[in-house]
Amino acid sequence: ATITHESLPSDITDVSGRLDYKNDLVTWDQLLATYKGQRYSLVGQLSDFSRPVIDTKITSDQLALTTQIKVLNQAFQFTAFTGNYLNSSFDLKGDVHLFKDASPDIDLRGKAMLNLEDTGILIPRLRDRVKQLHPVGILSAEGIYQGKLDDWRNWKITFDATSDQVKIQGHPFQNFSFYYSQRDLTISKCETSSTIYDGT
């Protein structure tokens, strides 16, 4: 089976598996699908049709995701969104509010451990630049994002990240930190600091 929708950048293909329904509960086990060349496996359930809650685990060669989603009136609430992608990990919570004639409002907050070598895959448009810089290191990050994806000027963002050491083009930077804050059409802070390794 194939799933096609205008909101999807690519079709979901080779869908197979089993859904079971009993007593206001839908479950799925080893539900398989292919998206953009990656094969995914889903295990989970949908409970309480009056106030639906989706609990599911999604796995692939690159992803391990555990999530709980509460379906509200014209909104989704992510009470858990944790896992690993490539060599990075994340733990997020938040809400997505839907509108008929406008893009959704997104409110996310959480923590992540970002392996800089994953950056080019996580943000494909930066892949060539990342390859030139060849960043190496693990960032411990925490942040808040509020806004619409298509209206970046009105985003509200607070983001900070630290690392004991990162390397850029082979050059080590110790005690690295980065802080970024944006709201009300203004970038109020964009600061980075580190100690340059002296080789001793």
C-alpha positions in Angstrom: 0.0 0.0 0.0 1.0 3.6 -0.6 0.1 6.8 1.3 0.0 10.0 -0.6 -0.9 13.5 0.7 -0.2 17.0 -0.5 1.5 17.8 2.9 4.1 15.0 2.4 7.3 15.8 0.5 7.4 12.2 -0.6 5.0 9.2 -0.7 5.0 6.6 2.1 5.3 3.3 0.3 5.4 -0.4 0.9 3.0 0.0 3.9 2.2 -3.4 5.6 1.3 -4.7 9.0 -1.7 -5.3 11.2 -4.1 -3.1 13.1 -6.3 -4.5 15.9 -9.3 -2.8 17.4 -11.0 -3.8 20.7 -12.8 -1.8 23.5 -11.9 1.7 22.4 -8.3 0.8 21.7 -6.4 0.5 18.4 -3.1 -1.3 18.4 -0.4 -1.9 15.8 2.6 -4.2 15.9 5.4 -4.3 13.4 3.6 -1.8 11.1 6.2 -1.3 8.3 6.6 1.5 5.8 9.2 3.1 3.5 9.8 6.9 3.4 12.5 8.5 1.3 14.4 5.2 1.0 14.3 4.4 4.7 12.4 1.5 6.1 10.5 2.2 9.4 8.9 0.0 11.9 6.0 1.2 14.2 4.7 -0.3 17.4 2.0 1.4 19.5 -1.6 2.2 20.2 -4.4 4.7 20.1 -6.6 4.8 23.1 -9.7 6.7 24.4 -11.5 7.9 21.3 -13.2 10.7 23.2 -9.8 12.3 24.0 -7.4 10.3 21.8 -3.9 9.5 23.0 -1.3 8.0 20.7 1.6 6.1 22.1 4.1 4.8 19.6 7.7 3.8 18.9 9.2 4.4 15.5 12.5 2.7 14.6 14.8 2.6 11.5 18.5 2.2 10.9 19.0 5.9 11.8 16.1 6.6 14.1 14.7 5.4 17.5 11.8 7.5 18.6 9.3 7.2 21.5 6.4 9.6 21.5 3.1 10.3 23.2 0.6 12.6 21.4 -2.7 13.9 22.8 -5.1 14.8 20.1 -7.0 17.9 21.2 -9.5 20.3 19.5 -7.5 21.6 16.5 -4.3 20.8 18.2 -1.7 18.2 19.1 0.1 18.0 22.4 3.5 16.2 22.5 3.8 15.0 26.1 6.8 12.9 25.1 9.1 13.1 22.0 12.4 11.4 22.9 14.9 9.3 21.1 18.0 9.2 18.9 18.7 10.2 15.3 22.0 9.1 13.9 24.5 10.0 16.7 22.4 12.7 18.3 19.7 12.5 21.0 16.7 14.7 21.9 14.0 15.1 24.5 11.2 17.4 23.5 7.7 18.5 24.5 5.3 20.9 23.1 2.1 21.8 21.2 1.0 22.2 17.6 -2.1 24.3 17.0 -3.9 23.9 13.7 -5.8 26.6 11.6 -7.9 26.2 8.6 -6.5 29.1 6.6 -3.0 29.5 8.1 0.1 27.5 8.9 0.2 25.9 12.4 1.5 27.6 15.5 4.3 25.5 17.0 5.5 25.6 20.6 8.4 23.3 21.4 10.9 23.1 24.2 13.5 20.6 25.3 17.0 19.4 25.4 19.4 17.7 22.9 22.8 16.2 22.6 24.0 17.2 19.1 26.8 15.4 17.5 28.2 18.1 15.1 29.1 15.4 12.5 25.4 14.9 12.0 24.7 18.6 11.2 25.0 18.2 7.4 22.4 15.5 7.4 20.1 17.2 9.9 20.2 20.4 7.9 20.7 19.4 4.2 21.0 23.0 2.9 24.1 23.5 5.0 25.7 20.2 4.0 28.4 21.8 1.7 29.3 24.4 4.3 29.5 21.8 7.1 31.7 19.6 5.0 34.2 22.5 4.6 34.2 23.3 8.3 34.4 19.6 9.3 33.0 20.2 12.9 33.6 17.6 15.5 32.3 17.5 19.0 29.1 17.0 21.1 26.9 20.0 22.0 24.7 19.9 25.0 21.8 22.1 24.0 18.5 23.4 25.5 16.0 25.7 23.9 12.5 27.0 23.2 10.8 27.6 19.9 7.5 29.4 19.3 6.0 30.5 16.0 5.0 29.5 12.5 7.6 27.8 10.2 6.9 30.1 7.3 7.2 33.3 9.4 10.8 33.3 10.7 10.8 37.0 11.5 8.2 36.5 14.2 9.8 33.4 15.8 10.5 33.4 19.5 13.6 31.4 20.1 15.9 30.9 23.1 18.8 28.5 22.5 22.0 27.8 24.3 24.6 25.1 23.8 27.8 24.2 25.5 30.7 21.7 25.0 33.9 20.9 26.7 35.6 20.9 23.3 34.7 21.2 19.6 37.0 21.1 16.6 36.5 23.2 13.5 38.8 22.2 10.5 40.9 20.3 13.0 41.4 23.3 15.4 40.2 22.6 19.0 38.1 25.1 20.9 37.6 24.4 24.6 34.8 25.5 26.9 32.7 26.3 23.9 29.3 28.1 24.4 26.7 29.6 22.1 23.6 31.6 23.1 20.9 32.9 20.7 17.7 34.8 21.6 15.1 36.2 19.2 11.7 37.7 19.7 9.5 40.7 18.6 11.3 40.9 15.3 14.7 41.4 17.0 17.7 39.2 17.6 18.5 40.3 21.2 21.5 38.0 21.7 23.8 36.0 19.5 27.0 35.2 21.4 29.7 32.6 21.3 32.8 32.1 23.4 35.5 29.6 23.9 39.1 29.1 25.0 41.6 28.5 22.1 43.6 25.3 22.9 47.3 26.2 23.2 48.6 22.7 22.6 49.8 22.1 26.1 
